[in-house]
Amino acid sequence: MNSPDFERAKEIILEKLERELPARLHYHSVEHTRGDVLPAVERLASLEGIEDEDELLILRTAALYHDAGFLEKEDGHEAISARMAAETLPALGYSPAQVEQVCQLIQATVMPQKPKTNLEMILADADLDVLGREDFLERSLKLREEFFDRGDNIPLDKWYCEQLAFLQSHYYFTESAKMLRKAGKQRNIEKLQDLIANTASAPEAPSDGNYSGAKVETVISKVPLFRSLPPQEIKRLAETLKPLDYITDTILFLEGDRGDHFYVVIKGSVEIIKALGTADESTLAVRRSGEFIGEMSLLNLDGLRTASARTKGKTRLLEMTRSDFDELLVRQPHLAYELMRVLSERLNTSHNKALQEMHEKNEQLSEAYEALKAAQAQLIEQERMKRELELAYEIQMSILPDTLPETEGFDFGALIVPAREVGGDFFDVISFNNDKVGILVGDVTDKGVPAAIFMAQTLALFRAVVKPSKSPSKTLIEINRHLLGMNRQNLFATVLYGILDRRSGKFSYARAGHELPIVYMPDGEIVIPEVGAGMPLGLFKRPMIDKKTLVLPSGSLMVVYSDGVTDALVAPETRFGEEGLIAALRQTDAMSAQEVCDYIFRSLTSSEQPEQRVDDVTLVAVRSLGDET
């Protein structure tokens, strides 16, 4: 199915409205759809946080078609609009569900409005956006003219009363419409009340009752733009200009609105804002007492506001209509020069500000570019180091045995997991002959690359000096002698090395400061040898070595491990400990030696604390099979 072609739908319907709408539709013209409702829908959707592309499409399409029914009939045109949308949109790629949503939204504009969903509220508010705009009275008279052309001649005073009643009973549904148009609608209510009371041309006292005509003259005479005017003109302006009071954050007018008024700031201040309510919103300037706003729409040929205006704090303005502004320039043509001078100064200020902002942004971009280059270089370096560590890990793992001996009557398992990319733990299981197997487990102090290098040196020395005829203690002493000559980093290693006699089941070991082996007997007894004097390798010329012999009867299980097992945190501030290891061993009766190693590791890396290891983990398990073989 083709995707919906909104731009084509827009082109078709606007062209049809422009070509075929009756000339008597002065208000419900193509401009109501193109210039009023569609832009209002897009603005409100943005302010209401509508980001879903499908919802935006539905809203904009409903705005296009909402008055299409006027092509056939004025009364009940909404139902006709929905029918026309249902007839034309499928050919433009709209799905049945999308067409149905468009039709439902169009029905939300039926008067009196009763929208239910947020999208319906947005369209309903957009359809009556004009109620809060400056050109409301002008557009209202267009609607009266439309009524007149179809034979409904409503007297002007009655029309104003009907319009006032409508505005007073109406309310906006979305918070965004209230923010943008509620204050403007209230101003239009007051203007209608003035027209009805026939006091539009009379001087109006402000609400606080102390803003006299003489005071207005004084204020106007101090405004730089009017300072050169003769006294009689100042007095005339005092009778013409209407004082208005606003609370803070009131939207005076919106960018893109048709502007019909010119304002002088008497008290407080007004922000001039571009792209109000969007991600690109920026404050161009702040106009304070004595300055004027709203002049651009009176000078531009299209009469549109070039920016939005919002009050800051309590603000009082003097309002001048377009006609009064034009008449003033006719009476005082030199005022145009003063106006152009102020506008030129503003343009120059804006130009300098834009250049300054551009310069600052360029500096920020340059800094960001340099930071990006540095970050990129750092990432490249990190990636290089990561790859080198991966290679180091692969090299380290290749040093360790990848297969374990198959010895009659015994089953071997092993596991090593560094805490970092590389570590300082090591192990080896060497089959000397059919009767004896050498078992080595070691742990270098520290972690990372230095420990990995020292570990490789120690393991290489072990393999160079180990012999079945040499006792474990003599082997460790010889390794220590060589390590003393190459240990500039003052590292050391704890080591346990023993020889297992297959025939007798005896395991004779030498321990250089390492963890004690632990034996799980067939009857469930846990055997841990007594602690003897044992000192790490690499520190002392004559280290004390702990020498012991264990007997592994048939069905027993021995585990030799590094301290990373017992030091692992299985919960915050809770170590796995020797108790956890013993508890795990009691669950391994039916497991192979390798399964035992894997089970213990899973036990100390629980699902609740999967990354709580603080050190490398190494395990070597030996299960005596006895007569089972």
Summary of the structure (lengths in Angstrom):
residues: 629
radius of gyration: 44.4
end to end distance: 69.7
largest distance: 127.6
contacts: 1985
relative contact order: 0.06
helix: 48%
strand: 19%
